[in-house]
Amino acid sequence: MANSDHIFKFWGPIDTVEDAIKASKNGMVAAYICAAVTSGIVVAGLLGFRLFAGFGALALIDAAIFVGLGWGISKYSRISAGVALGFYLLEQANNAMNLHAFNAVMALIFIVLFIKGLRGTLAYHRLNRLAVSNNSDA
């Protein structure tokens, strides 16, 4: 029972604005980590350390996109959270097909973080809308 309680807390309902904020931060952190790792790989490549083929200076555009999406998620943007998840999925598909670089465990962790971020932003707006309607009814 303890294991199922732990899983339920990890992926359970988002009932309060505080829960929504915590869940949203998962997507924000995932986006910033993606940006940092991509930037690190590009900089290492520019310094002569080829960690992965296909990561040129243009990959910094991907990093900048993830920084922007992370910032949007930090402002509870549902669109940013959804685009971040979709963009990450497309990037992983591209990496798997063209670069033959794919880590399923890492991808799954980031997908879960982005989904939690999306759930958090959706719940944040839903809960704020409910709070406003409850206050106006009173």
C-alpha beads as a LAMMPS data file, in Angstrom:
LAMMPS data file: protein, C-alpha beads

138 atoms
137 bonds

1 atom types
1 bond types

-500.0 500.0 xlo xhi
-500.0 500.0 ylo yhi
-500.0 500.0 zlo zhi

Masses

1 110.0

Atoms # bond

1 1 1 0.000 0.000 0.000
2 1 1 2.866 2.363 0.762
3 1 1 4.225 2.033 -2.773
4 1 1 0.867 2.868 -4.350
5 1 1 0.523 5.870 -1.997
6 1 1 3.952 7.090 -3.103
7 1 1 3.034 6.745 -6.778
8 1 1 -0.287 8.468 -6.171
9 1 1 1.520 11.407 -4.562
10 1 1 3.913 11.530 -7.513
11 1 1 1.157 11.551 -10.120
12 1 1 -1.916 12.300 -8.063
13 1 1 -4.546 14.974 -8.330
14 1 1 -3.632 18.632 -8.272
15 1 1 -6.138 20.091 -5.835
16 1 1 -4.575 23.372 -4.762
17 1 1 -2.831 26.279 -6.428
18 1 1 0.307 25.316 -4.492
19 1 1 0.143 21.800 -5.983
20 1 1 -0.265 23.339 -9.439
21 1 1 2.747 25.586 -8.911
22 1 1 4.881 22.623 -7.800
23 1 1 3.767 20.536 -10.781
24 1 1 4.418 23.407 -13.202
25 1 1 7.973 23.748 -11.931
26 1 1 8.696 20.209 -13.161
27 1 1 8.188 21.315 -16.762
28 1 1 10.161 24.506 -16.227
29 1 1 13.129 22.625 -14.757
30 1 1 13.016 20.041 -17.557
31 1 1 13.098 22.794 -20.187
32 1 1 16.040 24.539 -18.506
33 1 1 17.939 21.258 -18.175
34 1 1 17.360 20.529 -21.886
35 1 1 18.704 23.983 -22.724
36 1 1 21.737 23.573 -20.470
37 1 1 22.636 20.099 -21.751
38 1 1 22.207 21.137 -25.386
39 1 1 24.325 24.252 -24.819
40 1 1 26.993 22.202 -23.054
41 1 1 27.187 19.709 -25.911
42 1 1 27.440 22.517 -28.475
43 1 1 30.139 24.372 -26.521
44 1 1 32.086 21.144 -26.041
45 1 1 31.848 20.545 -29.792
46 1 1 33.061 24.060 -30.556
47 1 1 36.024 23.437 -28.240
48 1 1 36.911 20.293 -30.187
49 1 1 35.232 17.640 -28.054
50 1 1 32.754 15.884 -30.329
51 1 1 30.300 14.260 -27.911
52 1 1 27.551 13.682 -30.481
53 1 1 27.615 14.045 -34.236
54 1 1 25.059 16.476 -35.564
55 1 1 25.180 18.950 -32.680
56 1 1 26.506 22.075 -34.372
57 1 1 26.173 25.711 -33.432
58 1 1 22.618 25.701 -34.830
59 1 1 21.612 23.493 -31.900
60 1 1 21.915 26.642 -29.782
61 1 1 18.621 27.665 -31.393
62 1 1 17.056 24.590 -29.771
63 1 1 18.580 25.606 -26.457
64 1 1 17.203 29.121 -26.806
65 1 1 13.760 27.726 -27.607
66 1 1 13.841 25.592 -24.458
67 1 1 14.916 28.614 -22.396
68 1 1 11.960 30.561 -23.780
69 1 1 9.580 27.688 -23.136
70 1 1 10.923 27.279 -19.609
71 1 1 10.331 30.965 -18.962
72 1 1 6.801 30.634 -20.342
73 1 1 6.123 27.655 -18.085
74 1 1 7.437 29.669 -15.124
75 1 1 4.660 32.166 -15.932
76 1 1 2.152 29.256 -16.013
77 1 1 1.639 29.396 -19.772
78 1 1 -0.359 26.390 -20.909
79 1 1 0.788 26.956 -24.473
80 1 1 4.456 26.966 -23.449
81 1 1 3.993 23.753 -21.476
82 1 1 2.248 22.014 -24.377
83 1 1 4.756 23.239 -26.955
84 1 1 7.655 22.181 -24.709
85 1 1 6.287 18.644 -24.499
86 1 1 5.662 18.487 -28.252
87 1 1 9.028 20.017 -29.117
88 1 1 10.815 17.580 -26.805
89 1 1 9.014 14.628 -28.392
90 1 1 9.958 15.858 -31.878
91 1 1 13.571 16.380 -30.817
92 1 1 13.753 12.867 -29.391
93 1 1 12.249 11.379 -32.542
94 1 1 14.751 13.330 -34.646
95 1 1 17.656 12.239 -32.461
96 1 1 16.591 8.606 -32.624
97 1 1 16.106 8.581 -36.402
98 1 1 18.882 10.850 -37.657
99 1 1 21.577 10.874 -34.990
100 1 1 20.992 7.358 -33.654
101 1 1 21.254 8.848 -30.175
102 1 1 18.396 7.886 -27.914
103 1 1 18.270 7.106 -24.218
104 1 1 14.825 5.708 -23.450
105 1 1 15.126 6.055 -19.676
106 1 1 16.216 9.690 -19.853
107 1 1 13.571 10.465 -22.463
108 1 1 10.870 8.903 -20.295
109 1 1 11.961 10.945 -17.275
110 1 1 11.806 14.180 -19.261
111 1 1 8.481 13.266 -20.864
112 1 1 7.018 12.694 -17.400
113 1 1 8.428 16.033 -16.194
114 1 1 6.982 17.881 -19.187
115 1 1 3.596 16.182 -18.731
116 1 1 3.614 17.139 -15.051
117 1 1 4.417 20.705 -16.067
118 1 1 1.520 20.730 -18.516
119 1 1 -0.834 19.302 -15.905
120 1 1 0.361 21.943 -13.449
121 1 1 -0.224 24.870 -15.784
122 1 1 -3.675 23.591 -16.737
123 1 1 -4.601 23.078 -13.084
124 1 1 -3.182 26.473 -12.113
125 1 1 -5.551 28.277 -14.449
126 1 1 -8.498 26.014 -13.579
127 1 1 -7.990 26.525 -9.840
128 1 1 -7.531 30.287 -10.178
129 1 1 -10.686 30.497 -12.281
130 1 1 -12.578 28.530 -9.605
131 1 1 -11.217 30.747 -6.837
132 1 1 -12.303 33.891 -8.687
133 1 1 -15.791 32.505 -9.374
134 1 1 -16.139 31.395 -5.726
135 1 1 -15.090 34.844 -4.505
136 1 1 -17.516 36.587 -6.848
137 1 1 -20.368 34.341 -5.672
138 1 1 -19.732 35.176 -2.022

Bonds

1 1 1 2
2 1 2 3
3 1 3 4
4 1 4 5
5 1 5 6
6 1 6 7
7 1 7 8
8 1 8 9
9 1 9 10
10 1 10 11
11 1 11 12
12 1 12 13
13 1 13 14
14 1 14 15
15 1 15 16
16 1 16 17
17 1 17 18
18 1 18 19
19 1 19 20
20 1 20 21
21 1 21 22
22 1 22 23
23 1 23 24
24 1 24 25
25 1 25 26
26 1 26 27
27 1 27 28
28 1 28 29
29 1 29 30
30 1 30 31
31 1 31 32
32 1 32 33
33 1 33 34
34 1 34 35
35 1 35 36
36 1 36 37
37 1 37 38
38 1 38 39
39 1 39 40
40 1 40 41
41 1 41 42
42 1 42 43
43 1 43 44
44 1 44 45
45 1 45 46
46 1 46 47
47 1 47 48
48 1 48 49
49 1 49 50
50 1 50 51
51 1 51 52
52 1 52 53
53 1 53 54
54 1 54 55
55 1 55 56
56 1 56 57
57 1 57 58
58 1 58 59
59 1 59 60
60 1 60 61
61 1 61 62
62 1 62 63
63 1 63 64
64 1 64 65
65 1 65 66
66 1 66 67
67 1 67 68
68 1 68 69
69 1 69 70
70 1 70 71
71 1 71 72
72 1 72 73
73 1 73 74
74 1 74 75
75 1 75 76
76 1 76 77
77 1 77 78
78 1 78 79
79 1 79 80
80 1 80 81
81 1 81 82
82 1 82 83
83 1 83 84
84 1 84 85
85 1 85 86
86 1 86 87
87 1 87 88
88 1 88 89
89 1 89 90
90 1 90 91
91 1 91 92
92 1 92 93
93 1 93 94
94 1 94 95
95 1 95 96
96 1 96 97
97 1 97 98
98 1 98 99
99 1 99 100
100 1 100 101
101 1 101 102
102 1 102 103
103 1 103 104
104 1 104 105
105 1 105 106
106 1 106 107
107 1 107 108
108 1 108 109
109 1 109 110
110 1 110 111
111 1 111 112
112 1 112 113
113 1 113 114
114 1 114 115
115 1 115 116
116 1 116 117
117 1 117 118
118 1 118 119
119 1 119 120
120 1 120 121
121 1 121 122
122 1 122 123
123 1 123 124
124 1 124 125
125 1 125 126
126 1 126 127
127 1 127 128
128 1 128 129
129 1 129 130
130 1 130 131
131 1 131 132
132 1 132 133
133 1 133 134
134 1 134 135
135 1 135 136
136 1 136 137
137 1 137 138
